[in-house]
């Protein structure tokens, strides 16, 4: 009988050790926080790009259309109250914060946010420019995210030759951003439809379906989280990087899920701390600095975890191959 043994396997990368290494790397290369710092400062002290003037210009016509359609006045009043609370707070510069690749920002870019310098400048966008501004800001967010990820990968990797070139990083980032958002939207519509159907039959079925979605979400969130990293660390194209991410998730899902969860909880939890100072106080600068450092350190930790886990997984797979096994009679 043939018995297979795998001996002296190295331990997988630890979650805590990867996060600690990320903080150490960024502390040694503090300039890596420059892009999120600049974006946060712009969101805080810069102008506001609003569209409430555009909505005000068509509000009367929309209300007349609703009245003609038989919508009760009470419902119209509720909609208008929601409009007065929401639309003036919308700052279109929010589109600079793109996902899954983008520069992290702390401050919610409200259109009425106070600053220590006084009232910010207000720029209004009209109907012809709304689409143009949206496309331009999204594109700038993709480019800025690519440069940010590449700069963090640069400080993480000892061999700078492995870091993707600037043009390649930008191109692959745009493709990943477009494809990942398309994938999410393609999944969102049938999921919302199924939620609507289950809600018509039973609350229990709806809750059961939501629980199933939460468990299944990790099979989507984790691969998307690691998808861009192969582009910047291994010079992979968008499809090769996607396959590498799926393979990593397939064999390391429990540990990788915990790592992604830890990164999210640290970033999200510390944001409450960074937002303690009032936006119209210069003490908010402390929160901006803290946020820029922590989010960059967590991104560096993600690169380190991805690099080390990929190496560990390659070693394990090689030893699991038949020609790498120890045979005994």
N, C-alpha and C positions, 0 to 999 in steps of 0.2 A: 504494500500500500504506500502511496505517495503522500507525504505530509508537507504542507507549505507553511513556512514560518517567515514572519517579518520582524526582524530584530533591530534594536537600536534606532528606531524611528525618532527623529528630532521632535520635540514638542511643537505644537502649532503656535503661531504668534499670539501673544496675550493682548486682550483688549486694553487693559490698564497700561501695560508697557508701551503699546503703540500710541496711546493718547499722550503719555508722558514724553515720549520721544518727539511727538509733534510740537509740544510746548517748548521743549529744549531747542529744537531746530529754529523755530520762529524767534525765540529769545536771542539766539545767536545771529539771526539775520532779520533784524527788526524792520528793515526796509520792505519786507514782504507785506506788511500791513498797509502800505501806502495807498493802494487802489481803494480798498474799503473805507479807509480814513477819508480820502478825498470825496468819495460818493456820499458818505454820511455828512460831511461838512456841507456839501452842495444841497442835500436834502434839508438840512437844518437852516442854513443861512441864505441859500440861493432863492431865486424867484419861484413863483408857483404858476404852473401852466393849467389853467382851469377852462371849463367848458360850460359854466352856468349861464353865460351870456347867450350862448347858442341855444340852450334849452329854454331860456326866458323868451327868446324870439319866436319860438314855436309853441309855447305853453298855451296861449289862448286858443290857437287853432286845435290843439290836441284836446283841450277841455270841451270845446264845442263839438268835436267829433264824438267824444265820450257821451255827452249829453244827448246827441242825436241817436247814439246807439242804445240809449235806455239805461245807462249805468246810473245807479242811485247817487244823489248828491253827497250822501254820507261817505260812500266809498271814494268818490272823487276828492273829497276833502282830506281823507286819510292819505291818499296818494300824494296830494300836494304837500301835506305836512311832512311826509317822508322825503319828498324832493327837497324841501327847504332845509331839512337836517342833513341830507347826504350829499347832494350834488355840489354845493359850495365847498365841501371838504375834499372833493376829488382833485388830486394833483396828477396830471398825466405823466409827469416825470417818474411815476411809479413803474412805467414800462421799462425803465433802465434796469430794473431788478428782474432778470430773466432766470428761468429754471429750465432744465436742471443745472445748466452751466451759467453762472452769473456772479456778479460781485455782491456780497452780502451787505445789507443795510439794516440799521437799527431803527431809525425813526420812521414812523408811519408818515408818508409824505402827504400830510393834509394840506388842503389849499388855504386853510386859515391858521396854520401853525404860527404861534408867536416866536420871536427870536430876541436875543439880547440887543440886537441892533435896531429893534423897532419892527414896524410892519414890513413884511417882505414885498417885493415887487410882484404885481399880479399881471400875468400875460393871459389874454383870452384867445381861445382858438375858435375859428369859425367853421362852418360846414365844409368848405373846400379843403381846409388845412387839417381837419381831424384825422383823416386816413393817412395823410402824409406824415404828420407828427407821430402817429402811432407806429408806422412802419420805420421811420427814422430812429426813434427811441429804442424800439425793439432791436433793430440792427446794431445800434451802438451798445446795447446791453450784451448782445452776443459777442461782439468784438471785445468789449471790456472784460467779459467773463473768460474768454479764451486767453487773453493776456494775463489775467489774474491767476488762472489755473496753471498756466505755463510758468509764471514767476515762482509759484509755490513748488511746482515740480522741480524747478531749477535748484532751489535751495535744499530740497530733499535728496536728490540724486547726486552721488559723488561723481559718477561718470556723466559729464554734461553732454557728451555725444549722444546719449540715449534720449535726451529731451527733444520733443518735436520742434520743428522750425516754426517761426512766427506765422507764415502764410498757411502752412499745413494745419497748424493748431486752430487758426481762425476758420478755415474752410470746414474742417471736421467738426468743430464746435457748432457751427451753423447747421450742418447736416444732422448732428445728434439732437440739437434743440428742436429742430423742425420735426424729425421723425418721432421723438419721444412725446412731444405734445400732440402729434397726430395720433399716436398709439393710445394715449390717455383719453383723448376725446372719443376715439373709436370704441373704447371700452366703456366710457361713461354713459353714452346714450342707451345701449342695451341694459346696462345695470340699472339706470334710473327707470327704464320701462318695466323691468322685472320687479323692482321695488314697488312701483305703482300697482302692478297686477297682484302681488302678494298682499298689499295693503287692502285690496278690495275683498279678500277672502278671510284673512285672519291676522290678528296682531301677533300671535305666536309665530306664524310662518314668517312674518316680516322680521321679527327679532331673530329668528333662526337664520334667515337669509343674511341679515346684517352680521351675525356672528361668523358665518361662513366667509363673508367678504373680508372681514378683519383678518381671519386666518390665512386666506388666500392672497391677501394684499402683499404679504412679505415676498411672495414669489415674483411680484412685479416691482415693488419698491426697491428691494435690495439689488436686483440686476441693473435698474436704472441708476441707482446711486453709484455703482462702480463702473457703469458703462463708459463715462468719459475718461476714466483714469488711464486706461490702456493707450489712449491717443497721445497723452502727454508724457507718459513714462516709457512707452515701448514703440512709439512712432507707428502705432497701428492705425488702420483706416477705421471708418465708422462701423463697418460690418465685422471685421476681425475683432475689434474691441468689444462689440456686443457679444460675440461668441465666447470670448474670454471671460466676460462678466457672467454669462449664463453658466459656463463650466465652473467658475468659482462658486457661484451660488448653489449649484447642484450638489457639490461635495462638502460645502462648508456652511450650509444655510443656518443651522442653529447658532453657531458662533458669529457668523457675519450679520445675522439679524440682531443679535445682542449688541454688536459693535455699532450698527446703524442706529439702533434705539438709544444707546448711550450718547452718541454724538448729538442726536436730536434733543434729548432731554437736557444735556449740558447747555447747548446753544439756546434752547427755548427757555429753560429755567433761569439762566443768567441774564436773559433779556429783561426780566422783571427787575433785577438789580440795577442794570444799566439805565432803566427808564425812571428810576426814583427821582433824580433831579428834574426840576421843571424845565421845559423847553425854552423858556425865556430867561434862564439863568446860565451863566457861564460854567456852572458846575456840570451842566450836561456834557461838556467837553470830556469830562472824566469818564462818563458812560460810553461816549463814542470811542475813546481810546481803548477802553476795556473790551468793548464789543469787537472792534477791529482786530485786536490782538487774539482774543479767544476764538473767533470764527476762523481766522487764518491758521491758528494752531490746530484746530479741529480738522481743517482741510488738509494740512500737512500730515496729521495723524492718519487720515484716510489714505493718503498716498503711501505712507509707510506701511500701514496694515495691508493694503492691496499688494504692494511689492513683496513683503515678507510672506504673506499667505500664498501668493502665486508661486514663489520659490518652494515653500513647504509642500504645496500640492503637487508640484512637479516631481519632487523627491518621492513622495508617497506613491504616485502613479507609476513611476519607474520601478519601484520595488514591488509593486503589485503585479507587474507583468510577469508572465511565465518564465522568461529567461532571467528574471531577477530574483526568483524564489529559490530558497534552499531546499534541495530534494533529499529525502531520506528514504531508504528502503524499508 
